[in-house]
């Protein structure tokens, strides 16, 4: 097992479309703007959304000559070994090498997992010091964490992803003798109050006590998060000179959401620096 000096943050959820890459990129840029050296690993062989995000960022810098903080980016490519077990072993070994290489120069490593239960993502979870699981404000997403009684709405049993995290936490303690700080965030929150939103607000606090995760504030349903992807930018970049984009009230609210999440992750040495993001230089 690899024992990197860097703090490893894994963004994981078996369901696609939950906002994992948005969280991964904003956490990455947030940490860099706090003065940390950050590495990124994209485990989604097909979409490579985080890799594309960073590539778009490189393109922005090349076109505009506006210097932006840039992470060290790595992609673990799929194995071409014929046997399934051999391919899994090769990909896991490749991940370990990439992790070790990044840990030599980075203080944090952010890993973006695919929205599926694959062996490589499981392997990455075992290395997580912090695991972030974004979920949409939906009972369908909630079902991955816990199965509810349809009448009483009480937790009946752990869902498939919560069961997986439980097993991987045990495996991590066996190998690393340390645990995983599991943080669940609600993503794409609507500004409107509806019955489903109120239900989620009631259910999640009870589930966290049983399933062993912490709740943190997530990101609202804001167009700006998706809009900035093509430029490789985040809401934390908009105050920088040379970006040329107006910082609206909505954009400031989005920036505050990112700062709130960074504060609630309890990452080492982050709390003392958060004011750098909340009150950026004019």
Secondary structure, DSSP 4 states (H G I P E B T S, - for coil): ----SSEEEEE--SSTTSSHHHHHHHHHHHHHHTT--EEEEE--TTT-HHHHHHHHHHHHHHHH-------EEEE-PPP--SSHHHHHHHHHHHHHHHHHHHHTT-SEEEEEPPSS--HHHHHHHHT-SEEEEEEESSHHHHTTTEEE-TTT--EEEE-HHHHHHHHHHHHHHHHHS---EEEEEEESB-SS--HHHHHHHHHHHHHHHHHT-EEE---B--HHHHHGGGGT--TTTTTSTT------HHHHHHHHHHHHHHHHTT-TTTGGGTHHHHT---
